[in-house]
């Protein structure tokens, strides 16, 4: 089992309303049918294509910028 974690932070100067992460999983060596979300910092939608391209979308995340709220400016998704 391979566990993946993508961490992100809003280091801009305003609230982030939507965050989209893209990852491409190698479908020739990984069984994409076993893909599962383990945890995330905020609600998200996941779209996975047969070629392994996976999109994680955090809609209306309202992630504050790090100058206003450093601890609150972080997010993550963990999957396997």
PyMOL Python script that loads the backbone (N, CA, C, O; Angstrom):
from pymol import cmd

cmd.read_pdbstr("""\
ATOM      1  N   UNK A   1       0.841  -1.183   0.000  1.00  0.00           N
ATOM      2  CA  UNK A   1       0.000   0.000   0.000  1.00  0.00           C
ATOM      3  C   UNK A   1       0.884   1.243   0.000  1.00  0.00           C
ATOM      4  O   UNK A   1       1.834   1.349   0.775  1.00  0.00           O
ATOM      5  N   UNK A   2       0.556   2.166  -0.871  1.00  0.00           N
ATOM      6  CA  UNK A   2       1.252   3.448  -0.920  1.00  0.00           C
ATOM      7  C   UNK A   2       0.315   4.537  -0.421  1.00  0.00           C
ATOM      8  O   UNK A   2      -0.796   4.687  -0.931  1.00  0.00           O
ATOM      9  N   UNK A   3       0.754   5.286   0.562  1.00  0.00           N
ATOM     10  CA  UNK A   3      -0.004   6.430   1.054  1.00  0.00           C
ATOM     11  C   UNK A   3       0.617   7.705   0.503  1.00  0.00           C
ATOM     12  O   UNK A   3       1.838   7.866   0.506  1.00  0.00           O
ATOM     13  N   UNK A   4      -0.236   8.609   0.029  1.00  0.00           N
ATOM     14  CA  UNK A   4       0.196   9.889  -0.515  1.00  0.00           C
ATOM     15  C   UNK A   4      -0.427  11.009   0.312  1.00  0.00           C
ATOM     16  O   UNK A   4      -1.564  10.896   0.769  1.00  0.00           O
ATOM     17  N   UNK A   5       0.321  12.081   0.498  1.00  0.00           N
ATOM     18  CA  UNK A   5      -0.204  13.283   1.148  1.00  0.00           C
ATOM     19  C   UNK A   5       0.219  14.480   0.310  1.00  0.00           C
ATOM     20  O   UNK A   5       1.398  14.646  -0.005  1.00  0.00           O
ATOM     21  N   UNK A   6      -0.748  15.306  -0.046  1.00  0.00           N
ATOM     22  CA  UNK A   6      -0.455  16.583  -0.688  1.00  0.00           C
ATOM     23  C   UNK A   6      -0.846  17.672   0.307  1.00  0.00           C
ATOM     24  O   UNK A   6      -1.999  17.759   0.728  1.00  0.00           O
ATOM     25  N   UNK A   7       0.117  18.488   0.670  1.00  0.00           N
ATOM     26  CA  UNK A   7      -0.122  19.609   1.581  1.00  0.00           C
ATOM     27  C   UNK A   7      -0.043  20.900   0.772  1.00  0.00           C
ATOM     28  O   UNK A   7       0.744  21.009  -0.168  1.00  0.00           O
ATOM     29  N   UNK A   8      -0.862  21.866   1.145  1.00  0.00           N
ATOM     30  CA  UNK A   8      -0.826  23.153   0.456  1.00  0.00           C
ATOM     31  C   UNK A   8      -1.087  24.259   1.453  1.00  0.00           C
ATOM     32  O   UNK A   8      -1.609  24.025   2.543  1.00  0.00           O
ATOM     33  N   UNK A   9      -0.716  25.476   1.064  1.00  0.00           N
ATOM     34  CA  UNK A   9      -0.890  26.646   1.924  1.00  0.00           C
ATOM     35  C   UNK A   9      -1.205  27.854   1.053  1.00  0.00           C
ATOM     36  O   UNK A   9      -0.657  28.005  -0.039  1.00  0.00           O
ATOM     37  N   UNK A  10      -2.086  28.705   1.543  1.00  0.00           N
ATOM     38  CA  UNK A  10      -2.388  29.957   0.879  1.00  0.00           C
ATOM     39  C   UNK A  10      -1.394  31.005   1.371  1.00  0.00           C
ATOM     40  O   UNK A  10      -1.540  31.542   2.469  1.00  0.00           O
ATOM     41  N   UNK A  11      -0.388  31.288   0.554  1.00  0.00           N
ATOM     42  CA  UNK A  11       0.607  32.301   0.913  1.00  0.00           C
ATOM     43  C   UNK A  11       0.370  33.604   0.157  1.00  0.00           C
ATOM     44  O   UNK A  11       1.245  34.468   0.097  1.00  0.00           O
ATOM     45  N   UNK A  12      -0.823  33.731  -0.417  1.00  0.00           N
ATOM     46  CA  UNK A  12      -1.183  34.945  -1.145  1.00  0.00           C
ATOM     47  C   UNK A  12      -1.549  36.064  -0.194  1.00  0.00           C
ATOM     48  O   UNK A  12      -1.118  36.080   0.959  1.00  0.00           O
ATOM     49  N   UNK A  13      -2.347  36.999  -0.681  1.00  0.00           N
ATOM     50  CA  UNK A  13      -2.726  38.139   0.158  1.00  0.00           C
ATOM     51  C   UNK A  13      -4.241  38.287   0.267  1.00  0.00           C
ATOM     52  O   UNK A  13      -4.743  39.363   0.592  1.00  0.00           O
ATOM     53  N   UNK A  14      -4.975  37.192  -0.010  1.00  0.00           N
ATOM     54  CA  UNK A  14      -6.428  37.206   0.119  1.00  0.00           C
ATOM     55  C   UNK A  14      -6.911  35.778   0.327  1.00  0.00           C
ATOM     56  O   UNK A  14      -6.148  34.827   0.158  1.00  0.00           O
ATOM     57  N   UNK A  15      -8.156  35.634   0.686  1.00  0.00           N
ATOM     58  CA  UNK A  15      -8.769  34.331   0.894  1.00  0.00           C
ATOM     59  C   UNK A  15      -8.801  33.539  -0.408  1.00  0.00           C
ATOM     60  O   UNK A  15      -9.107  34.087  -1.467  1.00  0.00           O
ATOM     61  N   UNK A  16      -8.484  32.250  -0.328  1.00  0.00           N
ATOM     62  CA  UNK A  16      -8.620  31.355  -1.480  1.00  0.00           C
ATOM     63  C   UNK A  16     -10.023  30.743  -1.421  1.00  0.00           C
ATOM     64  O   UNK A  16     -10.398  30.129  -0.422  1.00  0.00           O
ATOM     65  N   UNK A  17     -10.779  30.914  -2.478  1.00  0.00           N
ATOM     66  CA  UNK A  17     -12.149  30.403  -2.503  1.00  0.00           C
ATOM     67  C   UNK A  17     -12.229  28.990  -3.057  1.00  0.00           C
ATOM     68  O   UNK A  17     -13.026  28.182  -2.581  1.00  0.00           O
ATOM     69  N   UNK A  18     -11.419  28.686  -4.051  1.00  0.00           N
ATOM     70  CA  UNK A  18     -11.394  27.353  -4.654  1.00  0.00           C
ATOM     71  C   UNK A  18      -9.946  26.931  -4.842  1.00  0.00           C
ATOM     72  O   UNK A  18      -9.111  27.728  -5.269  1.00  0.00           O
ATOM     73  N   UNK A  19      -9.651  25.678  -4.523  1.00  0.00           N
ATOM     74  CA  UNK A  19      -8.314  25.124  -4.712  1.00  0.00           C
ATOM     75  C   UNK A  19      -8.464  23.844  -5.520  1.00  0.00           C
ATOM     76  O   UNK A  19      -9.298  22.994  -5.206  1.00  0.00           O
ATOM     77  N   UNK A  20      -7.652  23.713  -6.564  1.00  0.00           N
ATOM     78  CA  UNK A  20      -7.675  22.512  -7.397  1.00  0.00           C
ATOM     79  C   UNK A  20      -6.266  21.929  -7.427  1.00  0.00           C
ATOM     80  O   UNK A  20      -5.304  22.616  -7.768  1.00  0.00           O
ATOM     81  N   UNK A  21      -6.160  20.654  -7.064  1.00  0.00           N
ATOM     82  CA  UNK A  21      -4.893  19.929  -7.110  1.00  0.00           C
ATOM     83  C   UNK A  21      -4.979  18.871  -8.196  1.00  0.00           C
ATOM     84  O   UNK A  21      -6.007  18.209  -8.340  1.00  0.00           O
ATOM     85  N   UNK A  22      -3.914  18.709  -8.956  1.00  0.00           N
ATOM     86  CA  UNK A  22      -3.854  17.689 -10.003  1.00  0.00           C
ATOM     87  C   UNK A  22      -2.709  16.743  -9.696  1.00  0.00           C
ATOM     88  O   UNK A  22      -1.618  17.176  -9.324  1.00  0.00           O
ATOM     89  N   UNK A  23      -2.958  15.454  -9.852  1.00  0.00           N
ATOM     90  CA  UNK A  23      -1.919  14.447  -9.693  1.00  0.00           C
ATOM     91  C   UNK A  23      -2.146  13.390 -10.759  1.00  0.00           C
ATOM     92  O   UNK A  23      -3.287  13.092 -11.113  1.00  0.00           O
ATOM     93  N   UNK A  24      -1.078  12.833 -11.261  1.00  0.00           N
ATOM     94  CA  UNK A  24      -1.200  11.754 -12.226  1.00  0.00           C
ATOM     95  C   UNK A  24      -0.588  10.501 -11.627  1.00  0.00           C
ATOM     96  O   UNK A  24       0.614  10.442 -11.369  1.00  0.00           O
ATOM     97  N   UNK A  25      -1.426   9.506 -11.410  1.00  0.00           N
ATOM     98  CA  UNK A  25      -0.991   8.226 -10.863  1.00  0.00           C
ATOM     99  C   UNK A  25      -0.691   7.283 -12.026  1.00  0.00           C
ATOM    100  O   UNK A  25      -1.458   7.215 -12.987  1.00  0.00           O
ATOM    101  N   UNK A  26       0.398   6.573 -11.940  1.00  0.00           N
ATOM    102  CA  UNK A  26       0.816   5.687 -13.019  1.00  0.00           C
ATOM    103  C   UNK A  26      -0.103   4.468 -13.078  1.00  0.00           C
ATOM    104  O   UNK A  26       0.020   3.549 -12.270  1.00  0.00           O
ATOM    105  N   UNK A  27      -1.015   4.470 -14.032  1.00  0.00           N
ATOM    106  CA  UNK A  27      -2.012   3.410 -14.150  1.00  0.00           C
ATOM    107  C   UNK A  27      -1.407   2.096 -14.619  1.00  0.00           C
ATOM    108  O   UNK A  27      -2.065   1.059 -14.529  1.00  0.00           O
ATOM    109  N   UNK A  28      -0.182   2.107 -15.113  1.00  0.00           N
ATOM    110  CA  UNK A  28       0.436   0.854 -15.550  1.00  0.00           C
ATOM    111  C   UNK A  28       1.020   0.059 -14.392  1.00  0.00           C
ATOM    112  O   UNK A  28       1.193  -1.155 -14.499  1.00  0.00           O
ATOM    113  N   UNK A  29       1.325   0.734 -13.284  1.00  0.00           N
ATOM    114  CA  UNK A  29       1.880   0.014 -12.132  1.00  0.00           C
ATOM    115  C   UNK A  29       0.985   0.061 -10.892  1.00  0.00           C
ATOM    116  O   UNK A  29       1.234  -0.655  -9.921  1.00  0.00           O
ATOM    117  N   UNK A  30      -0.047   0.892 -10.918  1.00  0.00           N
ATOM    118  CA  UNK A  30      -0.967   1.003  -9.784  1.00  0.00           C
ATOM    119  C   UNK A  30      -2.354   0.525 -10.183  1.00  0.00           C
ATOM    120  O   UNK A  30      -2.796   0.749 -11.311  1.00  0.00           O
ATOM    121  N   UNK A  31      -3.033  -0.129  -9.266  1.00  0.00           N
ATOM    122  CA  UNK A  31      -4.416  -0.544  -9.496  1.00  0.00           C
ATOM    123  C   UNK A  31      -5.321   0.606  -9.074  1.00  0.00           C
ATOM    124  O   UNK A  31      -5.571   0.801  -7.885  1.00  0.00           O
ATOM    125  N   UNK A  32      -5.808   1.363 -10.045  1.00  0.00           N
ATOM    126  CA  UNK A  32      -6.609   2.552  -9.741  1.00  0.00           C
ATOM    127  C   UNK A  32      -7.957   2.197  -9.118  1.00  0.00           C
ATOM    128  O   UNK A  32      -8.615   3.069  -8.551  1.00  0.00           O
ATOM    129  N   UNK A  33      -8.378   0.944  -9.209  1.00  0.00           N
ATOM    130  CA  UNK A  33      -9.635   0.512  -8.575  1.00  0.00           C
ATOM    131  C   UNK A  33      -9.528   0.476  -7.053  1.00  0.00           C
ATOM    132  O   UNK A  33     -10.546   0.433  -6.363  1.00  0.00           O
ATOM    133  N   UNK A  34      -8.309   0.493  -6.525  1.00  0.00           N
ATOM    134  CA  UNK A  34      -8.128   0.461  -5.075  1.00  0.00           C
ATOM    135  C   UNK A  34      -7.934   1.855  -4.482  1.00  0.00           C
ATOM    136  O   UNK A  34      -7.723   1.987  -3.276  1.00  0.00           O
ATOM    137  N   UNK A  35      -8.001   2.889  -5.309  1.00  0.00           N
ATOM    138  CA  UNK A  35      -7.826   4.274  -4.865  1.00  0.00           C
ATOM    139  C   UNK A  35      -8.859   4.626  -3.803  1.00  0.00           C
ATOM    140  O   UNK A  35     -10.041   4.320  -3.960  1.00  0.00           O
ATOM    141  N   UNK A  36      -8.421   5.269  -2.724  1.00  0.00           N
ATOM    142  CA  UNK A  36      -9.360   5.740  -1.707  1.00  0.00           C
ATOM    143  C   UNK A  36      -8.810   6.969  -0.999  1.00  0.00           C
ATOM    144  O   UNK A  36      -7.606   7.096  -0.779  1.00  0.00           O
ATOM    145  N   UNK A  37      -9.717   7.864  -0.651  1.00  0.00           N
ATOM    146  CA  UNK A  37      -9.381   9.039   0.147  1.00  0.00           C
ATOM    147  C   UNK A  37      -9.344   8.603   1.607  1.00  0.00           C
ATOM    148  O   UNK A  37     -10.284   7.973   2.092  1.00  0.00           O
ATOM    149  N   UNK A  38      -8.280   8.931   2.297  1.00  0.00           N
ATOM    150  CA  UNK A  38      -8.143   8.596   3.713  1.00  0.00           C
ATOM    151  C   UNK A  38      -8.601   9.766   4.579  1.00  0.00           C
ATOM    152  O   UNK A  38      -9.334   9.579   5.550  1.00  0.00           O
ATOM    153  N   UNK A  39      -8.166  10.969   4.222  1.00  0.00           N
ATOM    154  CA  UNK A  39      -8.509  12.154   5.016  1.00  0.00           C
ATOM    155  C   UNK A  39      -8.261  13.403   4.182  1.00  0.00           C
ATOM    156  O   UNK A  39      -7.504  13.385   3.212  1.00  0.00           O
ATOM    157  N   UNK A  40      -8.918  14.490   4.583  1.00  0.00           N
ATOM    158  CA  UNK A  40      -8.660  15.791   3.973  1.00  0.00           C
ATOM    159  C   UNK A  40      -8.980  16.872   4.994  1.00  0.00           C
ATOM    160  O   UNK A  40      -9.780  16.677   5.909  1.00  0.00           O
ATOM    161  N   UNK A  41      -8.346  17.992   4.812  1.00  0.00           N
ATOM    162  CA  UNK A  41      -8.542  19.106   5.739  1.00  0.00           C
ATOM    163  C   UNK A  41      -9.899  19.773   5.559  1.00  0.00           C
ATOM    164  O   UNK A  41     -10.432  20.363   6.498  1.00  0.00           O
ATOM    165  N   UNK A  42     -10.451  19.683   4.371  1.00  0.00           N
ATOM    166  CA  UNK A  42     -11.717  20.335   4.025  1.00  0.00           C
ATOM    167  C   UNK A  42     -12.491  19.403   3.093  1.00  0.00           C
ATOM    168  O   UNK A  42     -11.893  18.518   2.481  1.00  0.00           O
ATOM    169  N   UNK A  43     -13.800  19.583   2.974  1.00  0.00           N
ATOM    170  CA  UNK A  43     -14.566  18.773   2.014  1.00  0.00           C
ATOM    171  C   UNK A  43     -14.029  18.957   0.599  1.00  0.00           C
ATOM    172  O   UNK A  43     -13.626  20.055   0.215  1.00  0.00           O
ATOM    173  N   UNK A  44     -14.029  17.865  -0.176  1.00  0.00           N
ATOM    174  CA  UNK A  44     -13.495  17.928  -1.525  1.00  0.00           C
ATOM    175  C   UNK A  44     -14.262  17.009  -2.459  1.00  0.00           C
ATOM    176  O   UNK A  44     -14.966  16.096  -2.028  1.00  0.00           O
ATOM    177  N   UNK A  45     -14.108  17.272  -3.736  1.00  0.00           N
ATOM    178  CA  UNK A  45     -14.635  16.403  -4.788  1.00  0.00           C
ATOM    179  C   UNK A  45     -13.431  15.827  -5.517  1.00  0.00           C
ATOM    180  O   UNK A  45     -12.436  16.518  -5.734  1.00  0.00           O
ATOM    181  N   UNK A  46     -13.531  14.548  -5.896  1.00  0.00           N
ATOM    182  CA  UNK A  46     -12.431  13.868  -6.578  1.00  0.00           C
ATOM    183  C   UNK A  46     -12.926  13.354  -7.918  1.00  0.00           C
ATOM    184  O   UNK A  46     -14.002  12.765  -8.017  1.00  0.00           O
ATOM    185  N   UNK A  47     -12.118  13.589  -8.953  1.00  0.00           N
ATOM    186  CA  UNK A  47     -12.403  13.037 -10.273  1.00  0.00           C
ATOM    187  C   UNK A  47     -11.166  12.289 -10.723  1.00  0.00           C
ATOM    188  O   UNK A  47     -10.067  12.844 -10.758  1.00  0.00           O
ATOM    189  N   UNK A  48     -11.353  11.021 -11.067  1.00  0.00           N
ATOM    190  CA  UNK A  48     -10.225  10.210 -11.516  1.00  0.00           C
ATOM    191  C   UNK A  48     -10.512   9.678 -12.909  1.00  0.00           C
ATOM    192  O   UNK A  48     -11.580   9.120 -13.165  1.00  0.00           O
ATOM    193  N   UNK A  49      -9.560   9.853 -13.801  1.00  0.00           N
ATOM    194  CA  UNK A  49      -9.708   9.365 -15.171  1.00  0.00           C
ATOM    195  C   UNK A  49      -8.944   8.055 -15.330  1.00  0.00           C
ATOM    196  O   UNK A  49      -8.072   7.733 -14.523  1.00  0.00           O
ATOM    197  N   UNK A  50      -9.276   7.313 -16.366  1.00  0.00           N
ATOM    198  CA  UNK A  50      -8.642   6.009 -16.582  1.00  0.00           C
ATOM    199  C   UNK A  50      -7.144   6.112 -16.849  1.00  0.00           C
ATOM    200  O   UNK A  50      -6.418   5.138 -16.649  1.00  0.00           O
ATOM    201  N   UNK A  51      -6.669   7.272 -17.296  1.00  0.00           N
ATOM    202  CA  UNK A  51      -5.236   7.445 -17.538  1.00  0.00           C
ATOM    203  C   UNK A  51      -4.470   7.778 -16.259  1.00  0.00           C
ATOM    204  O   UNK A  51      -3.261   8.008 -16.309  1.00  0.00           O
ATOM    205  N   UNK A  52      -5.152   7.807 -15.121  1.00  0.00           N
ATOM    206  CA  UNK A  52      -4.504   8.071 -13.840  1.00  0.00           C
ATOM    207  C   UNK A  52      -4.546   9.515 -13.403  1.00  0.00           C
ATOM    208  O   UNK A  52      -4.172   9.827 -12.273  1.00  0.00           O
ATOM    209  N   UNK A  53      -4.996  10.408 -14.276  1.00  0.00           N
ATOM    210  CA  UNK A  53      -5.074  11.819 -13.882  1.00  0.00           C
ATOM    211  C   UNK A  53      -6.180  11.974 -12.841  1.00  0.00           C
ATOM    212  O   UNK A  53      -7.328  11.594 -13.070  1.00  0.00           O
ATOM    213  N   UNK A  54      -5.811  12.537 -11.702  1.00  0.00           N
ATOM    214  CA  UNK A  54      -6.737  12.693 -10.587  1.00  0.00           C
ATOM    215  C   UNK A  54      -6.818  14.170 -10.218  1.00  0.00           C
ATOM    216  O   UNK A  54      -5.797  14.839 -10.055  1.00  0.00           O
ATOM    217  N   UNK A  55      -8.034  14.664 -10.091  1.00  0.00           N
ATOM    218  CA  UNK A  55      -8.274  16.056  -9.734  1.00  0.00           C
ATOM    219  C   UNK A  55      -8.961  16.108  -8.372  1.00  0.00           C
ATOM    220  O   UNK A  55      -9.989  15.466  -8.158  1.00  0.00           O
ATOM    221  N   UNK A  56      -8.389  16.869  -7.470  1.00  0.00           N
ATOM    222  CA  UNK A  56      -8.971  17.105  -6.150  1.00  0.00           C
ATOM    223  C   UNK A  56      -9.445  18.553  -6.136  1.00  0.00           C
ATOM    224  O   UNK A  56      -8.636  19.467  -6.298  1.00  0.00           O
ATOM    225  N   UNK A  57     -10.734  18.775  -5.946  1.00  0.00           N
ATOM    226  CA  UNK A  57     -11.281  20.125  -5.984  1.00  0.00           C
ATOM    227  C   UNK A  57     -11.878  20.482  -4.634  1.00  0.00           C
ATOM    228  O   UNK A  57     -12.773  19.800  -4.136  1.00  0.00           O
ATOM    229  N   UNK A  58     -11.378  21.545  -4.055  1.00  0.00           N
ATOM    230  CA  UNK A  58     -11.892  22.088  -2.798  1.00  0.00           C
ATOM    231  C   UNK A  58     -12.691  23.338  -3.170  1.00  0.00           C
ATOM    232  O   UNK A  58     -12.121  24.419  -3.314  1.00  0.00           O
ATOM    233  N   UNK A  59     -13.997  23.192  -3.324  1.00  0.00           N
ATOM    234  CA  UNK A  59     -14.857  24.328  -3.667  1.00  0.00           C
ATOM    235  C   UNK A  59     -15.244  25.094  -2.409  1.00  0.00           C
ATOM    236  O   UNK A  59     -15.539  24.502  -1.372  1.00  0.00           O
ATOM    237  N   UNK A  60     -15.237  26.407  -2.516  1.00  0.00           N
ATOM    238  CA  UNK A  60     -15.642  27.280  -1.406  1.00  0.00           C
ATOM    239  C   UNK A  60     -14.880  26.948  -0.121  1.00  0.00           C
ATOM    240  O   UNK A  60     -15.463  26.905   0.962  1.00  0.00           O
ATOM    241  N   UNK A  61     -13.575  26.715  -0.254  1.00  0.00           N
ATOM    242  CA  UNK A  61     -12.744  26.325   0.884  1.00  0.00           C
ATOM    243  C   UNK A  61     -12.519  27.489   1.857  1.00  0.00           C
ATOM    244  O   UNK A  61     -12.314  27.272   3.051  1.00  0.00           O
ATOM    245  N   UNK A  62     -12.559  28.716   1.345  1.00  0.00           N
ATOM    246  CA  UNK A  62     -12.362  29.922   2.152  1.00  0.00           C
ATOM    247  C   UNK A  62     -11.088  29.826   2.998  1.00  0.00           C
ATOM    248  O   UNK A  62     -11.107  30.074   4.204  1.00  0.00           O
ATOM    249  N   UNK A  63      -9.994  29.465   2.347  1.00  0.00           N
ATOM    250  CA  UNK A  63      -8.706  29.301   3.019  1.00  0.00           C
ATOM    251  C   UNK A  63      -8.070  30.673   3.217  1.00  0.00           C
ATOM    252  O   UNK A  63      -7.732  31.338   2.238  1.00  0.00           O
ATOM    253  N   UNK A  64      -7.900  31.112   4.470  1.00  0.00           N
ATOM    254  CA  UNK A  64      -7.336  32.446   4.696  1.00  0.00           C
ATOM    255  C   UNK A  64      -5.875  32.501   4.270  1.00  0.00           C
ATOM    256  O   UNK A  64      -5.191  31.478   4.222  1.00  0.00           O
ATOM    257  N   UNK A  65      -5.406  33.709   3.962  1.00  0.00           N
ATOM    258  CA  UNK A  65      -3.991  33.831   3.610  1.00  0.00           C
ATOM    259  C   UNK A  65      -3.134  33.748   4.867  1.00  0.00           C
ATOM    260  O   UNK A  65      -3.602  34.011   5.975  1.00  0.00           O
ATOM    261  N   UNK A  66      -1.880  33.382   4.676  1.00  0.00           N
ATOM    262  CA  UNK A  66      -0.978  33.122   5.803  1.00  0.00           C
ATOM    263  C   UNK A  66      -0.659  34.373   6.618  1.00  0.00           C
ATOM    264  O   UNK A  66      -0.253  34.258   7.774  1.00  0.00           O
ATOM    265  N   UNK A  67      -0.832  35.559   6.048  1.00  0.00           N
ATOM    266  CA  UNK A  67      -0.585  36.791   6.800  1.00  0.00           C
ATOM    267  C   UNK A  67      -1.697  37.076   7.800  1.00  0.00           C
ATOM    268  O   UNK A  67      -1.466  37.715   8.826  1.00  0.00           O
ATOM    269  N   UNK A  68      -2.890  36.607   7.506  1.00  0.00           N
ATOM    270  CA  UNK A  68      -4.046  36.840   8.374  1.00  0.00           C
ATOM    271  C   UNK A  68      -4.193  35.732   9.415  1.00  0.00           C
ATOM    272  O   UNK A  68      -4.466  36.002  10.584  1.00  0.00           O
ATOM    273  N   UNK A  69      -4.008  34.458   8.972  1.00  0.00           N
ATOM    274  CA  UNK A  69      -4.209  33.311   9.852  1.00  0.00           C
ATOM    275  C   UNK A  69      -3.280  32.191   9.395  1.00  0.00           C
ATOM    276  O   UNK A  69      -3.680  31.332   8.609  1.00  0.00           O
ATOM    277  N   UNK A  70      -2.038  32.199   9.888  1.00  0.00           N
ATOM    278  CA  UNK A  70      -1.043  31.224   9.438  1.00  0.00           C
ATOM    279  C   UNK A  70      -1.491  29.782   9.680  1.00  0.00           C
ATOM    280  O   UNK A  70      -1.430  28.984   8.745  1.00  0.00           O
ATOM    281  N   UNK A  71      -1.938  29.402  10.881  1.00  0.00           N
ATOM    282  CA  UNK A  71      -2.360  28.008  11.082  1.00  0.00           C
ATOM    283  C   UNK A  71      -3.548  27.614  10.209  1.00  0.00           C
ATOM    284  O   UNK A  71      -3.629  26.469   9.764  1.00  0.00           O
ATOM    285  N   UNK A  72      -4.458  28.527   9.961  1.00  0.00           N
ATOM    286  CA  UNK A  72      -5.644  28.233   9.165  1.00  0.00           C
ATOM    287  C   UNK A  72      -5.405  28.260   7.665  1.00  0.00           C
ATOM    288  O   UNK A  72      -6.292  27.899   6.892  1.00  0.00           O
ATOM    289  N   UNK A  73      -4.215  28.685   7.240  1.00  0.00           N
ATOM    290  CA  UNK A  73      -3.924  28.827   5.815  1.00  0.00           C
ATOM    291  C   UNK A  73      -3.458  27.525   5.159  1.00  0.00           C
ATOM    292  O   UNK A  73      -3.130  27.506   3.973  1.00  0.00           O
ATOM    293  N   UNK A  74      -3.429  26.447   5.928  1.00  0.00           N
ATOM    294  CA  UNK A  74      -2.943  25.156   5.432  1.00  0.00           C
ATOM    295  C   UNK A  74      -4.098  24.228   5.080  1.00  0.00           C
ATOM    296  O   UNK A  74      -5.193  24.333   5.634  1.00  0.00           O
ATOM    297  N   UNK A  75      -3.831  23.319   4.149  1.00  0.00           N
ATOM    298  CA  UNK A  75      -4.785  22.277   3.800  1.00  0.00           C
ATOM    299  C   UNK A  75      -4.043  21.034   3.339  1.00  0.00           C
ATOM    300  O   UNK A  75      -2.837  21.079   3.097  1.00  0.00           O
ATOM    301  N   UNK A  76      -4.766  19.918   3.218  1.00  0.00           N
ATOM    302  CA  UNK A  76      -4.128  18.690   2.763  1.00  0.00           C
ATOM    303  C   UNK A  76      -5.174  17.705   2.251  1.00  0.00           C
ATOM    304  O   UNK A  76      -6.368  17.832   2.521  1.00  0.00           O
ATOM    305  N   UNK A  77      -4.687  16.726   1.507  1.00  0.00           N
ATOM    306  CA  UNK A  77      -5.483  15.553   1.145  1.00  0.00           C
ATOM    307  C   UNK A  77      -4.554  14.348   1.294  1.00  0.00           C
ATOM    308  O   UNK A  77      -3.397  14.388   0.875  1.00  0.00           O
ATOM    309  N   UNK A  78      -5.072  13.285   1.894  1.00  0.00           N
ATOM    310  CA  UNK A  78      -4.312  12.037   2.059  1.00  0.00           C
ATOM    311  C   UNK A  78      -5.090  10.926   1.368  1.00  0.00           C
ATOM    312  O   UNK A  78      -6.293  10.772   1.578  1.00  0.00           O
ATOM    313  N   UNK A  79      -4.392  10.159   0.548  1.00  0.00           N
ATOM    314  CA  UNK A  79      -5.058   9.081  -0.193  1.00  0.00           C
ATOM    315  C   UNK A  79      -4.099   7.914  -0.382  1.00  0.00           C
ATOM    316  O   UNK A  79      -2.891   8.028  -0.178  1.00  0.00           O
ATOM    317  N   UNK A  80      -4.684   6.788  -0.781  1.00  0.00           N
ATOM    318  CA  UNK A  80      -3.870   5.591  -1.080  1.00  0.00           C
ATOM    319  C   UNK A  80      -4.461   4.872  -2.266  1.00  0.00           C
ATOM    320  O   UNK A  80      -3.937   3.842  -2.687  1.00  0.00           O
TER     321      UNK A  80
END
""", "prot")
cmd.dss("prot")
cmd.show_as("cartoon", "prot")
cmd.util.cbc("prot")
cmd.orient("prot")
